[in-house]
Amino acid sequence: MIRKETKVYGTKGQIVGDILPGREVILVEDVTTTGGSVIKAIHALRGEGLVIHRVITVVDREEGASGILASNEVELIPLVRMSELLKKI
């Protein structure tokens, strides 16, 4: 798990869990819009030596996240796209 910011109590880290440099991890998001939040998480994880090639998101709002992630060599895998949801209503 990655926190938005470092806590001053408990483990005091931004990343919770075992950090093994070189280990590949997959990020899971509920909703992805522009990709700004997930890019911050990717940079923090890569800064600890972890490898990220994929982000799975429940909903891709299709507002630029896919392109931003691709430019950082990360594939966005949405379970559903907003345009698909809108077709259903």
C-alpha positions in Angstrom: 0.0 0.0 0.0 1.2 3.5 -0.7 0.0 6.5 1.3 -0.5 9.9 -0.3 2.0 11.3 2.2 4.4 10.1 4.8 2.9 9.7 8.3 4.8 10.9 11.4 3.6 7.9 13.5 3.6 4.1 13.3 6.0 2.9 10.6 6.4 6.5 9.5 6.7 5.5 5.8 4.9 6.3 2.7 5.0 2.7 1.5 3.5 0.0 3.7 4.8 -3.6 3.2 7.9 -5.4 2.2 10.2 -3.5 -0.2 12.4 -5.8 -2.2 14.3 -3.8 -4.8 13.9 -5.3 -8.2 10.5 -6.8 -7.3 7.7 -6.1 -9.9 4.5 -4.7 -8.4 1.1 -3.9 -10.0 -0.7 -0.9 -8.8 -4.5 -1.1 -8.4 -6.7 2.0 -8.5 -10.4 2.5 -8.1 -10.8 5.4 -10.6 -8.1 6.9 -12.9 -8.6 10.3 -14.4 -5.5 12.2 -15.5 -3.0 9.9 -13.9 -1.5 12.5 -11.7 -2.0 10.5 -8.4 -0.8 7.2 -9.8 2.3 8.8 -11.4 3.3 10.1 -7.9 2.8 6.6 -6.5 4.9 5.1 -9.4 7.7 7.6 -8.8 7.7 6.8 -5.0 7.8 3.1 -5.6 10.5 3.3 -8.3 12.5 5.5 -5.9 12.5 2.5 -3.6 13.8 0.2 -6.4 10.5 -1.4 -7.2 9.5 -2.1 -10.8 6.1 -1.0 -12.2 4.9 -1.8 -15.7 1.1 -2.0 -15.1 -1.7 -0.2 -13.4 -5.1 -1.9 -13.1 -8.0 0.5 -12.6 -11.6 -0.3 -12.0 -12.8 2.8 -14.0 -10.8 4.7 -16.5 -12.4 8.1 -16.9 -10.5 8.5 -20.2 -9.1 12.0 -19.3 -5.4 11.4 -20.1 -4.2 8.8 -17.7 -3.4 6.2 -20.4 -1.1 8.5 -22.3 0.7 9.8 -19.2 1.3 6.3 -18.0 2.5 5.2 -21.4 5.0 8.0 -21.5 6.3 6.5 -18.2 6.4 3.0 -19.7 3.4 1.8 -17.7 0.4 0.1 -19.2 -3.1 1.1 -17.9 -5.5 -1.8 -17.8 -9.1 -0.7 -17.1 -11.8 -3.1 -16.1 -14.2 -0.6 -17.7 -14.0 2.7 -19.5 -16.2 5.7 -18.8 -17.4 5.7 -22.4 -18.6 2.1 -22.0 -20.5 3.0 -18.8 -22.2 6.0 -20.5 -23.4 3.8 -23.4 -25.4 1.8 -20.8 -27.4 4.7 -19.5 
